[in-house]
Amino acid sequence: WLTLLPCGRSAALNRQEGWPQGENPFIDLLHPCFLGPLPREENDGLLTTLGRRARLQFAPEALAEVYAETGGHPSLSRALGSQILSAGKGKVTAARVQAAVTGFLKNRDQTAILRAMYEGRMDQDEQEIARTLALQGPQPKTALFPPSADVARRRQIRSALENLVDTTVLIEKADGRVAHRYGLLRRVVQQEAEELGYA
């Protein structure tokens, strides 16, 4: 038996009907498996354990604030935890987490991974959706399709939207609207939109 394990950010290899060179031989052949972020309880456990080693005591509201900013992404949670620790040991409150978020966003080295996600790994349609949601807040899916878009364009936008949801960049809320999962990524997109004159 042959096991094929292609890795990528989205399942486009399995979903695209064709490539510029012709038909896609992998269509519906592979089984996508997305590695999602940590659930809230596990993320809280990660921060509590690492915090104990660094002599940080996270208040419950601080853990909630970290989860709102990192969405359970382990790398983002650790990076934000390091930013919190840079202000010293002791009790971590929600206000202290917000101060760390501000410091994190001012540091281009800290935001490099998030900028790479947005600027380098998302295609243009995905970037437009991410920017719209960052600037306008959660939206119904239908609001993300320009009224003048033809069927082909709508299919491209639908595919971009599905990729962002599948890769956990976006979440579907209970009321049917889509929103950013990672508060830090949303803030980086807002920051760039302001820098480039979109906001």
Residue, then its C-alpha position, 0 to 999 in steps of 0.5 A: w500500500l502507498t500512503l501519500l501525505p501532501c501538506g498545505r494550508s488548504a485542501a485546494l489540491n483535493r478540491q480544484e476542478g482543474w489547473p491551468q495545465g488541465e484536469n486535476p488528477f487529485i480531485d476528491l482523491l485525498h482525505p483532508c485533515f485540518l489541524g485545528p487550534l486547542p480547545r479552551e480548556e487545553n489552552d488554559g492548561l497550557l498557559t497555566t502550566l507554562g505560567r507556573r514555571a515562569r511564576l505567572q498566576f493567570a486569573p480566569e478573566a486573563l485566560a479568557e482574554v488570552y483565548a480571545e486573542t489567540g483562539g487556542h493557537p499554541s504558537l500564538s498563546r506561547a508568544l503572547g505569554s512571553q510578551i506578558l512575562s516580559a513585563g515581570k512575574g506575578k498575577v496576570t489580569a485581563a488588563r495586563v493581557q491587553a497591555a501585552v497585546t499592545g506591546f506584541l503589535k508594536n513589535r514587527d518581529q512578534t507579528a512576523i508570523l501573523r503578517a506572513m499568514y496574511e500577506g504571504r499565505m492567503d491569496q488575494d480573495e482570502q486577503e480581501i475577506a480577512r480585511t473586510l471582516a477585520l474592518q467591518g466586524p462579523q458579517p453574514k456570508t452573503a455580504l462578502f459577495p459583491p452584488s455585481a459579481d458573476v457566477a465564476r467570481r462568486r465561486q472563487i469567493r466561496s472557495a476562498l471563504e471555505n478555505l479560511v473557515d477550514t483552516t480556522v482563520l475564520i469561524e462561523k458564529a451561531d447566528g450564521r455570521v463569519a468572523h476572525r478566530y484569532g484576535l491577534l490576526r484581526r488586529v494585524v490585518q487592521q493595522e496593515a489596512e491602516e498603514l496601506g490606507y484602507a481604513 
